[in-house]
Amino acid sequence: MKKEIDDIDGLILQAEDALQAGDIARLIVLYERMALHGAVGAVARIGELYETGYRHRSHTFEKNLDQAVEWYQKAILENNDPLAHLGLGRIYYEGSETLRKDMVKAGEHLRIAYENKLPQAGIYLGAMSMFGTGVVKNVADAEKFFLTAATGGFPIAYRYLANMAASSGRFIRTIEMLIKEFIYTLKLKIQDRDHPNLWSLPK
């Protein structure tokens, strides 16, 4: 047991080095090795790399949504990984060249992620409830989902809350939400501020 823990710790350190160097091909191999040692979430992280792509100085790892879907489905099949449900929910929400947009499937996966304490799912579920996309329109549910996402570290959800407040004439709350968005954005690490899964608005 001790050797396995040491191996995982070593793999994590190597993965951090690979990420810093922008060596994503090596990072994927290391994630696969972590998964063999039972590291939950490692397979879903591979899916996320393919979903978002990665740019680091002169290195570029192009995104590939087909590959992302395969890795997410593998993570769900093996571990029912909430992170993989979140990723697959995002892809079904927006669709791709080869995967048809499907709001029902998106909602199913995003609900599992949300119920497993992944607050980013609240952005998408909130937008679905606010606009009645794939679900019955429910403003109260939308506000609940956005609040979960906002307090969970996703400031863009405050912008949605501000828009909802403005559309109902609650201008003081609108300003409060915009101020919170600004403050929480400043608290983010610099490298996180432009992360595509943090800022891309659901369509």
Secondary structure as UniProt FT lines:
FT   HELIX           2..21
FT   HELIX           24..36
FT   TURN            37..38
FT   TURN            40..41
FT   HELIX           42..52
FT   STRAND          54..56
FT   TURN            57..58
FT   STRAND          59..61
FT   HELIX           65..79
FT   HELIX           82..94
FT   HELIX           103..115
FT   TURN            116..117
FT   TURN            119..120
FT   HELIX           121..131
FT   HELIX           139..151
FT   TURN            152..153
FT   HELIX           156..167
FT   TURN            168..169
FT   HELIX           171..187
FT   HELIX           190..192
FT   TURN            193..194
FT   HELIX           196..199
//
